[in-house]
């Protein structure tokens, strides 16, 4: 019984560690250049958000905290994505 209990405990611990490892890998990127979120290009006075493929040409204002244009584009993209997901779910019904 002791041997069985120790093996079951070991299996449960390994399973738990694998779940934590899997979760950690999905949350942390590899650091590759392809995973970049935004590029700040000072000579061209441009910020490019690579997640939504939008460029804003007012770098000094954004650096001062005036993010309204960038935030509104992110919100539009999020709404579009949610609407597309909803439509695809409705098509399945």
DATA-V195804 format. One line per field, one symbol per residue. ss: DSSP state (H for helix, E for strand, C for the rest). phi: phi as a letter, one per 30 degrees, with the letter a starting at -180 (. if undefined). psi: psi as a letter, one per 30 degrees, with the letter a starting at -180 (. if undefined). Layout:
ss: ???
phi: ???
psi: ???
This chain:
ss: CHHHHHHHHHHHHHHHHHHHHHHHHHHCCCCCHHHCCEEEECCCCEEEECCCCEEECCHHHHHCCCCHHHHHHHHHHHHHHHHHHHHHHHHHC
phi: .ddddddddddddddddddddddddddcddidddcdcbcccddchbbccddchbcccaedddddjdceddddddddddddddddddddddddd
psi: eeeeeeeeeeeeeeeeeeeeeeeeefeklfglffgkekkjjeeghkkkjfeghkkkiieeeeffgigeeeeeeeeeeeeeeeeeeeeeeeff.
